[in-house]
Amino acid sequence: MSVLVITGTGTEVGKTVTTAAVAAAALAAGRSVAVLKAAQTGVRPDERGDADEVARLAGPLTAAEMARFPEPLAPGTAARRAGMPPVRPQEVAEAAAKLATEHDLVLVEGAGGLLVRFDAEGGTLADVARLLDAPVLVVAPAGLGTLNSTELTARELRARGLEPAGVVIGSWPSDPDLACRCNVADLPEVSGTPLLGALPAGAGTLPPADFRAAAPGWLSPRLDGTWDAQAFAIREAPQGP
């Protein structure tokens, strides 16, 4: 797997921190890594973007950003309002393919969910994945409501002939409620794809050295980690009435 596309079931689900964890685990395994942010919105030119944050947490990697728009909106809308040219799926795919010739792993991070629009023609991250013929990792929240959005995302990927690589829980609470604990078993069932990790809430606030040391333990061996999905499911399984 030289290119992995990372999407979320929506905004603020832990996509950037998950991207950093995947990058950190790959680096720890001795792989060279590049991170490509397709479109950054809501960040000033002098502020740290998501790709920069991934590099800060994960360690030495190539961080690239395709476009940056000032307002925190969908990329297509933000580009239009700023009077700037949008980023297009073909451009993102070409940039990722070039990075893949120079790195063992390229992580392409989207903006928001799978079908957030990049341009007026309706180009999305799904189109980027199709052009690259790349698997898509879905980052999902832990709690109530996640089953519907995760299943919809997985169904849309398959409807487009794309491969869901798996699901990662972007933020696992220290005191999970009943819905969270039930969702550990239900997420793989509704998505038809394995649960490949769970990041602890607040992981992105750890010092970078601690983040890098811990990241492999949050992800399954398929993502260069040591996380055991079965052991996690048994430990978090809710007790009967």
C-alpha positions in Angstrom: 0.0 0.0 0.0 1.9 3.1 -1.2 -1.1 5.5 -1.0 -3.7 5.6 1.7 -6.6 8.1 1.5 -7.9 9.1 4.9 -11.4 10.5 5.3 -13.8 11.1 8.2 -17.5 10.4 8.7 -17.7 14.2 9.3 -15.8 17.1 10.7 -14.0 17.0 14.1 -13.8 13.2 14.3 -10.0 13.0 14.9 -8.9 12.7 11.3 -5.7 14.7 11.5 -4.6 13.0 14.8 -5.3 9.6 13.2 -3.3 10.6 10.2 -0.4 11.5 12.5 -0.7 8.2 14.3 -0.6 6.2 11.1 2.4 8.2 10.0 4.1 7.7 13.3 3.6 4.0 13.2 4.9 3.8 9.7 8.0 5.8 10.6 8.6 3.6 13.6 8.5 0.6 11.2 11.2 2.2 9.1 9.1 3.5 6.3 9.5 6.9 4.6 6.2 8.9 4.8 4.6 11.8 3.0 1.4 13.5 4.1 -0.7 15.4 1.5 -3.5 17.7 2.7 -5.8 18.1 -0.3 -7.4 21.4 0.9 -6.9 23.3 4.1 -9.7 25.7 5.2 -10.1 28.1 8.1 -6.4 28.7 8.6 -4.5 31.9 8.0 -1.3 31.8 5.9 0.8 32.2 9.1 -0.9 29.4 11.0 0.0 25.7 11.3 -2.1 23.6 8.9 -3.1 19.9 9.3 -0.1 18.6 7.4 2.2 20.6 9.6 0.5 19.3 12.7 0.9 15.7 11.5 4.6 16.3 11.0 4.9 17.9 14.5 3.3 14.9 16.1 4.6 12.1 13.9 8.2 13.1 13.3 10.4 13.5 10.2 8.2 13.2 7.1 7.3 15.2 4.0 4.3 17.5 4.6 2.6 19.0 1.6 -0.6 21.1 1.2 -2.4 21.6 -2.1 -4.4 24.7 -1.3 -5.4 26.9 1.6 -8.5 29.0 2.0 -9.2 31.4 4.8 -12.8 30.6 5.8 -13.7 27.3 7.7 -16.1 26.0 5.0 -16.2 23.2 2.5 -13.2 23.6 0.1 -15.3 24.4 -2.9 -17.3 27.0 -1.1 -14.2 28.5 0.6 -12.4 28.8 -2.7 -15.4 30.5 -4.4 -15.9 33.0 -1.6 -12.2 33.8 -1.5 -12.1 34.3 -5.3 -9.4 31.7 -5.5 -9.0 28.7 -7.9 -10.3 25.5 -6.3 -8.2 22.4 -5.8 -9.3 19.6 -8.2 -9.2 15.9 -7.7 -6.9 15.3 -10.7 -4.4 17.7 -9.2 -4.5 16.0 -5.9 -4.1 12.6 -7.4 -1.1 13.8 -9.5 0.6 15.3 -6.5 0.1 12.1 -4.5 1.3 9.9 -7.3 4.5 12.0 -7.5 5.1 11.7 -3.8 4.5 7.9 -4.0 7.5 7.6 -6.3 9.7 9.1 -3.5 8.2 7.6 -0.4 7.1 4.2 1.0 3.7 5.6 2.1 1.7 8.6 1.1 -1.2 9.6 3.3 -3.8 11.8 1.6 -6.0 13.6 4.2 -9.3 15.0 3.0 -11.4 17.8 4.5 -14.4 16.8 6.5 -16.3 13.8 5.0 -15.9 11.7 1.9 -18.3 13.8 -0.3 -17.3 17.3 0.7 -16.9 19.2 -2.6 -13.6 20.5 -3.8 -14.9 22.4 -6.8 -18.0 23.6 -8.6 -18.0 20.4 -10.7 -18.6 18.3 -7.6 -15.1 16.8 -7.3 -14.6 15.0 -4.0 -12.0 13.0 -2.1 -13.8 9.9 -3.4 -12.7 11.0 -6.9 -9.1 11.3 -5.7 -9.2 7.8 -4.3 -10.6 6.5 -7.6 -8.0 8.2 -9.7 -5.3 6.8 -7.5 -7.0 3.4 -7.1 -6.2 3.8 -3.4 -7.9 2.2 -0.3 -9.7 4.6 2.0 -9.4 4.6 5.8 -12.5 5.9 7.5 -12.1 7.8 10.8 -15.3 7.6 12.9 -16.3 9.0 16.3 -17.0 6.5 19.1 -20.4 7.5 20.4 -24.1 7.6 19.5 -24.8 8.3 15.9 -21.6 6.9 14.5 -23.1 3.7 13.1 -25.3 5.5 10.6 -22.6 7.8 9.3 -20.0 5.1 9.1 -22.2 2.7 7.2 -23.2 5.4 4.8 -19.6 6.2 4.1 -18.7 2.6 3.6 -21.6 2.0 1.3 -20.7 5.1 -0.8 -17.1 3.9 -1.1 -18.3 0.5 -2.4 -20.9 2.0 -4.7 -18.0 3.9 -6.4 -15.9 0.7 -6.7 -13.5 1.9 -3.9 -12.0 -0.2 -1.1 -12.7 0.7 2.5 -9.4 -0.2 4.2 -11.0 -0.2 7.6 -12.3 2.0 10.4 -10.4 3.8 13.2 -12.1 5.4 16.1 -10.6 8.9 16.2 -11.2 9.6 19.9 -11.9 6.9 22.5 -13.1 8.4 25.8 -11.4 7.5 29.1 -14.9 6.6 30.5 -16.9 5.2 27.5 -20.6 5.0 27.8 -22.8 2.1 26.8 -23.2 3.4 23.2 -19.4 3.6 22.8 -18.8 0.1 24.1 -21.5 -1.4 21.9 -20.2 0.4 18.9 -16.8 -1.4 19.2 -18.7 -4.6 18.0 -21.2 -2.9 15.8 -18.9 -0.7 13.7 -17.2 -3.6 11.8 -20.6 -5.1 11.3 -22.3 -2.1 9.8 -19.3 -1.0 7.7 -18.3 -4.5 6.5 -14.7 -3.7 7.2 -12.4 -4.3 10.2 -11.8 -1.9 13.1 -8.2 -1.0 12.8 -7.6 1.1 15.9 -8.8 3.4 18.5 -7.0 6.6 19.6 -7.4 7.8 23.2 -9.2 11.1 23.6 -6.6 13.9 23.9 -3.9 12.0 22.0 -3.1 15.1 20.0 -2.2 17.0 23.1 0.6 14.6 24.1 4.2 15.8 23.7 5.4 14.6 20.3 7.9 12.1 21.8 5.1 10.5 23.8 2.8 10.5 20.9 5.3 8.7 18.6 6.1 6.1 21.3 2.4 5.4 21.9 1.0 5.5 18.3 1.7 1.9 17.3 -0.2 0.7 20.3 -3.4 2.5 19.0 -3.3 0.9 15.5 -3.6 -2.7 14.2 -0.7 -4.5 12.5 -2.3 -3.6 9.1 -1.3 0.0 9.9 2.1 -0.9 11.3 0.8 -1.1 14.9 0.4 -3.6 17.7 -3.2 -2.9 18.7 -5.3 -6.0 19.2 -8.9 -5.5 18.1 -10.2 -8.7 19.7 -8.6 -7.9 23.1 -10.0 -4.3 22.9 -13.5 -5.5 22.1 -13.4 -8.0 25.0 -12.2 -5.4 27.4 -14.8 -2.8 26.4 -17.7 -5.2 25.9 -20.8 -4.0 27.9 -22.1 -6.2 30.7 -25.5 -7.7 30.4 -28.5 -6.3 32.4 
